[in-house]
Every structure is written in structure tokens, then in C-alpha cells.
């Protein structure tokens, strides 16, 4: 499934870029993150708790930044699994930053996400809704955190 | 705790569930057992509610409300004798899945699972029902509208179970309708509509309309319902109600239909449900 959204942060693009590539900031802003760490210059490992009704699981994912043009554009590749590979997740994402003349930055992201395995059997429509809500919550948290850091 | 437990009181069941966050309450098993078979959930233990006689009881309360025990099966609810108004729940029960599921599933289990495409949630919201809950910190009742919180998420806290639903009386001149659009008979709703109206000399004196399958919770727009008061169940205010619900809906895009399709069919289904409420009682859908 394809997920797309955008949000605006009142901070310059280089500040937003730095925050987006900082595992501590992502860990603070993305709901359900139990653990996140850098495993290389452009690679991260994270454990993300996902709950959908009675289903509760933890996805272990590796995220790799493939191409980057700081502070404007990056593409990332995410691979992960949950329940000892009962489900396998893959996501190819593009993030674009657009600094506006007023000093704010628009963050646009698009992600092609596939879930194969036991969770793939469970309502894709609802999974998309949950993913969209997760994206919005992340955007709100991220915006608040970066703007507060920029103001400090 | 491991294995299978079969307590005989609500207090005992709540105690077992509160002691182990990974244990699950087993009602009829229509959904939970299927999910276990699909390897989607693996509870540490099952606490069967089948041995709790109190959860099967149905009673009429002093104010005329009807209390349905959580362990009543859909098949029983589909043929129960309810007054016009609260009988929207009987209509919804009759449309659930197929006879096998209706003989297995319970109203408490369905409500606690809160599938957005299930039949009871919209019917309970339209009926103005309350959901009764027992838990480690005591008993409480939550309006159906507040009970459904998010996708597959309810107001139930850790260790809490649904013990029953309370349907308030519809009053004189009450009518109800329940309809759902499905791909094949017995499927989950693409869109479902539950309506409870009260008519006084042909004019609308009360109205609640809830749409299911089109968001994390049943969709209801009380303000647009009020615009019908004093008039009929058709005309511009009725059309505006359907449009307002379609606007407020947050439907999923899935194999049953796109979000846009669901929004598109809501007004027509709402109009049909209102027309069914307006029809003479013996012909009401």
C-alpha cells in the first residue's frame, strides 16, 4: 500500500534534516518505538510495538538511507519482521524537504509498504488507517519537538 | 496462568484476567478462536465466560430499559421480543454473518472486539444503549457512543469485560430500521445504517442514526438529526443528514469498497433507513 502525507515545521531545512536523521529524535516522536539505534553512518535498527485490537506485536526493522541530498531529499529502504518472521514488512520511502522563504520547511513523504504473512491476512484497510494515524501523530510530535528545540 | 479456566462468577473472571495481561476472555469464540487458528493472537490463557450464569440473564429494568447479558448469542438476540426502537438491535443481530456464527458469537464478544464492519456497534449507538463493564476497580456503564474509541479499540481497560448492554425504551411512536450493504449475504458491512425514530402524529419527535463500516467508530451527526425534529423523515433535512454523515465518515479503503464508494452510498442508505422508519409498523424493514 502507498502512504503519502506532508507536514510543515517552523524551522529551517538543515535543522529538520538533522532531526530526521537523529535516532533519538525519531525514538522520541514515533509512537510505539521501544528501541532505536544507529548501526552505521546511514543505517538504523528499531523495535516498534504495534497494537491492533487483540493483536499486539513488535516489529524489528532495519532502516537504511540509500540516496541522500541533504537537506533536501532522501530515499530509505526498510526491512523488518515480527513474531519470528511470521510477518515480513518492507517499505521503500522518499522524504523531501522544501524550505520556504518564510523559514518554514515542508516535509513530504511517500512510502510503498508491503506486509506479507499473518498480519497480511488482517484487514489491509484498517492497517492503512492505523499507519496514516501513526504518520500524523509522528508529524505532530516531530513538529513540536523540533520547533521547541529551534526556539531554545 | 496458563491453559483454560472456567470461572463461575464475574468477579472470579475479572480477577483472573487482571492477574495476567496476556490472558484473554473467551465469550462465544467466533472471532477469538478464528484469530488463534490464524496465528494472529496467542493468549497465555483463556478465561471462558461460558460458566457465568449472570452473563446470560436478560431483564427489564424499572425504567423500562432492557438489559441483555453479554453471553447472549446473536441467534437468540435475532428472535427476541423487543419493543419498537430498541428492536433495532434485534434487526442487527439477524443480519450478522450466517447461522453458524450467530449460534456461536455473543453480543458481549462482538462489542468488545469492536470490528468496525460488525452489526451491533451502529445499532447500539442508534438505540442510545449503554455498555456495562466489570473490572478490577468495580462496575461501570459507558454510553455505546463513548465505548467505541478507535479501530478495534474500546473503552475497556486492563482486566475489564463487557457484562451486558442496556437498551433504553423507545417510547410511544418509536420505529427502527437496520440495513447494510454487503458484497454477499453474511459478509461484513461495506456500509451499515441503524436508525431509531420516534414519531408523534407523523412528525419526528426523536431521531438517532448511526452508520457502521465507515470509520473507527459508528458515525453519528446529532446536529443534523435535530434538523429533522418536527418535520417528516424525508425532504431536504433528511438529505442533509445523509450528506453530513458521509462528510463525517472516515471510511477505510479495502477489498469491500473504496473510501469514496462508501461515502457515495451512505446518503442513499440513510434515506432508505429513514423511509423504513416512516413506513407503517407492520411493513417496517
Interface residues (C-beta under 8 A of the other chain):
Chain A: X52 X53 X54 X55 X83 X86 X118 X119 X121 X122 X123 X124 X125 X126 X128 X129 X130
Chain B: X24 X32 X35 X38 X39 X40 X41 X113 X114 X116 X151 X152 X153 X216 X250 X252 X253 X254 X255 X256
